[in-house]
Amino acid sequence: MSKRIPFDRFEKAICDKKLYKTIGKVTQIIGLTIQVEGIKSFIGEACEIVIGDNEKVLAEVVGFKGEISLLMPLGELTGIGPGSLVYPLGHSLTIKVGKGLLGKIVDGLGRPISGEFIELEETMSIYQKPPNPLTRKPIENIMATGVRSIDGMLTCGEGQRLGIFAGSGIGKSTLMGKISRSSDADVNVIALIGERNRELLNVINKDLGEEGLKKSVVLIATSDQPALIRSKGAFVATAIAEYFRDQGLKVMFMMDSVTRFAMAEREIGLAIGEPPASKGYTPSVFARLPKLLERSGTSEKGSITAFYTVLVEGDDMNEPITDAVRGILDGHIVLSRKLAGKNHFPAIDVQSSISRLMKQITSGEQYDNAAKIRDNLAVYEESEDLINVGAYVKGSNPRIDEALKAHDSILGFLQQENEDVSTFEETLNMMKNIF
């Protein structure tokens, strides 16, 4: 008896398998956008554009106009012309991750800049969903940074997200470098988005240093690179931090800066015809910010403690990006140009800064000491003009007398040399000894 051939199985295999490859072609380039016909794609899909002798440029689908797909390149437009072939890859951008990334410097797409081969174990999409809010571990442990004004007055917890808000040239990068060298984290992931080329070696060699680099992954997407790479760099760095968090590690994630990420998103939005809204920023910018910022924090396996710098345009603390980011994060650290002008570094204005979780993770004694320092600073600031012109007579007001007596000790506590690192216990002892 002849054996029955299972044609139904073969038919199913043929029907399930895609036996052809879709190829599109470039029809027009307007500004930063490439118009492509002949492909059926989805938002965020990665595509390859063939130029020259099989050289390929990676691009991403960012919008549609009827049957035409709008792409933006993750590289230079040079060489792309009408008729260039476009191959959709069927998935969003992915990166290779692994412990081999430690101590390495990568570009905005997660590729080693030096060109060295790194053996990496896993592939992951750069677009991950934030952890389920119901499964996030509560923030209970303190993450010491080595910076007295933060540890003592703006205590940060493991898995907390804080913003560093400042105008240009006040010391954001220096403060980030100090935290990365001195913190209790197992791994640092540092994203430099839209940085000037000349500053990169400074950040790596001076601010981060050899010791800091050993336990760090540094991602660089410089200001001269396409807007899409600057935007993707933030998501790639976050995905790398998530990989280490999933290994059960304490991760310190630092991004400099959210403002330049928002500017890149604005460029993309305007290029595909999105209408400008607040200060020229497109509505999609404000939709993307929480999708990026909410991915850090605690999960069931580990934690990402995040510091995001925000370049405050015109020192206006109420400009749109500053206001939006401040509303999303768990606290803000404000750097003051006035303090920097007095050679007070780090130039943290503790009166204008807040950690929303400080009360629930610190002892009552520390919280009371911090409140007392704030109160004395406020009293001194109100009376400073009288004191400076010699119009205040000691004994007239006991609160002003106390503020005058403690002022030098408070400044000594808040000011700190870049190489000076204080343990959390040393910080608490210094606070106790001020009064």
Phi, psi and omega in degrees: 000129183288147182282134181286128180276127185281073182299329181298326178292318179294321180297318179296319180297319181292319181291323182285330186269136176277116187260014178219163180242129179280133178232131175251178177219148179288132178249330183200148174235122177236114182062242182264354186260143178248123178268130185232133176251153171097001178238149172252110188232180178229159180300130180091356180290137177276141178226157174246130177253125183272127175229149176059219182275075178062017173284141185238142175244130179281141178218166180229143177284123182243352180180181181221155173221093188066235179273358183269131176268137178258121181245154170234139185280147171261050183175197182275150177283345183306128178098342179276132181215176178303132180092352177301133183284144182233125180249112174289139184267349176082006179209163176283176182298137177235160177226158173269133180229157179170172181292343178295348179286339183301133180082005185253158175245125184238163179273186185296346178252013176081015180264137180303131183288325183288347180086001180288150180278131176237128179276114183241142191275326192235156172244134178217151177289149179281349180254093177256151176281145174300154177302149176303126182300336181279344181252359177293135176290143176294150180274114185234332184263149180275138173255103180287138182252346184086354179259117188299318183294332176278309183297322184276318190255336185225050190307133184254138178260159176295118181098003178278154179241119182238147175255140173253109186256126181195156170285183183285143172075025181254353174114025179297310184295321179296317179295319178298318178298320180295317180296318182295326179284327193253349188288168180275005186291152175282324185220140171252136169239118186242122180250118178255099187256120177073021179287156174287142183304317186293341183273347190295312179297326177300312181296317184287313186275322186264304184288317182274311179078168183297318181293319180294323183293329183302325181252026185234157166240124182249123177253133184235122172231095190286166186295338182276354182275157182305152182303324182295323178291320178297321178291312182294329180306321179295319180288323178296313180298320179296321178296321178297316178298321179295324178300312181291326176298321181290347174275003180084019184264159172272112185254136171254116181252127179231131181233127180231102006221160178295327182298318181288330172297315180296323178295321178295317178296324178296317178303316182295313181299315180294325182294329181264010173093016179286138181286140177290148180239256184280119180052036179086349178285136181279155182304328182296334178300315183285340174281328183281330184303308179295329178296329177276310189288331182283350181285336177278176183112197182273157171222186179294335188259322185202203182215148170240110173271124190240137171240119179248124177273145178233119179279106185281111183291126179063022183054028180264106184288356180248013177290158195305313183292317178303313183295317181295314182293319180300327180285340182269321189280172184264022180155164179218141177247118184259125175264133187256129176293328179295316178293319179298323178293338177267010182063033177262105181233143353297142188279050183276122176272094186292338178291327183263358185255158180205144169247116187289346183253001187302316185297325185274351181244355181250165177285159178299325181295314180297318182296320179293319178296320178296319179297322180293321177296315177301315182298316180294321177297319180294317179297315180298318182297321179294328185257004188302319181297316178298318181295317184293327180270000178079017183276344181272131178257125181302140181097348181289326183215115183299328180292318179292323178299316180295318180296320178296317183294321185271350192301313182297321178294321178296315179297321178297326178287317185282330179276144185204129176293154184299326182274350184277121180240130178247135174288165181297322180293320178297321179297315180297320179294319178298320178298317180299322186277359180291321186253000000 
